[in-house]
Amino acid sequence: MSYVGSLRSQAAVTCSGACHLRQLPVLLVSSPRVASIPQQAVGRPSAPSTFKPCKPHTLRRQKPCNATDDNETAGVSGMSQQDETNSNHDDNNSDDGVSHKPSKPAWEWKNSEDSLRAYTALLGFLALGQIPALRTVQYADLPYFIGLASMTIYIGAHRGLCTKVRQQITIKEGALAPFAASVALFAGYLVVKFFPDLNLQAFLNLYFWLIGSIAIFGALQSPLRHSAGPLGEVSLQFTVPEGLLLDDEGSSITDAALAPSDIVTALVAIAAATLDFSANHTNFTLNNMIACLVATDILQLLGLKSFRTGAVMLAGLLLYDVFWVFGSKSVIGDNVMLTVATSDIVSGPTRLLFPRIAGGTGEASNFPFSLLGLGDIAVPGLLACLALRYDASRSTNMRARADAAAQALKGAFSNMDAGATGRQMAEAGAEAAGSAVDKVADAELEQRERSQGASTSGEACTPLEASDAVLQQRTYFVPTMAAYVAGLSIAFAANAVTKLGQPALLYLVPATFTAITLTAASRGEVARLWNYTDATAVSPMRKPKSKAS
């Protein structure tokens, strides 16, 4: 019987605290798929009274193309707000003289119902692997790996929507990634071949225990707070030493707070990482859980700057994958990828495991597990994450408009004289509501213009916010994820037919890029997609601008 083995194993995994490009090559120390191994507010400045062309698709009040908006002297907030109140216009200085209540904090996916459903699905796939009967079913690893990989990308992409500091990969860095990955892979091969008795596992186990604890805590903190009721409320205040904790802008945090549920989360995280440590990563369910959560951190904290960068980097990594799987034997005399992937020198949550049915044939048939490396998840996952952020930049938040109009109407009516006529009330309400809706629409337009490099607001360093509207408008993300599933399935099929290891990126990169390109072509957005630049976060080396007082 034949299987697909996606043995993308990396020498180290980046920690959730910071994902720099220099850590990317270790994700790409991949292995082939082997036949015997089943695998796989934004502030908007005051506008002068000048001619303004009409902007399509902004859902503003309709005005003559040369009309001036007398209500644009107030600042415009970012487009994204919390589930209950998504409007965030200038509360204290609006031209209608209405004083509004301060807006609530921005929407965060980790606190949403969608987040709970996603984590539940991930745990469900992990639990499926514990069913003994499933382990004896041929090709059972296919849906198992597809489920884990898909939910890992889904969670990482949505967590990244609300991340304000992200290490963004430029075109130059993307072009260098395949070469850096090749150096890391070949160095690992030399260690395996010439230092077979070298024992690095003691050090690596400590490292994996640390990043595993951090990844589990980061994933479970918000869901447990959400479901713990009063115990999930932040109530424990304490002081930490200077420099121990840093905020997104790199400033030291000395006053911190926790919820009682966070203590339980920390104990669960440490216990799970310790169990994986004591089992030497042979408990495949624990290993897979930690590996998936580490990958979500990678996708949250590392991102492509544009689709141009993605095209350059993923094309280069496709060639890298094909050479080290198919070409290295003719050049070096050995399958470098397979040798590194199946080595016992490094073991840990750098790959997904599934017990292999005994009696398999082909390459690495004596290896006890079917494998799927994190690189086969993280590399296409970076493109899927960018697709979701593009969707967020183009989303239309109707709830924000409704909330903004409701708040404006409430304020307008509360400030009217008791003797106001019905007509006066109608005119005041219409003007207040229309102005509030315009501000939300203008903020969305500003976000779209900034992502195309056409903004003149001077806020290029201020990260934009996403809203829950994107959850109903994932135009590019859904086709990309479907293409990922199809590409991984094709890799399985190719391995089953040829009995040879298959480089997964050979199938995943064309599949995902084709899905994005066809979607853009069907919508007439190819040029816009190609010119898109991610403005939802800033690099850790570049602090976001502080809001004007």
Disulfide bonds with the S-S distance in Angstrom:
none
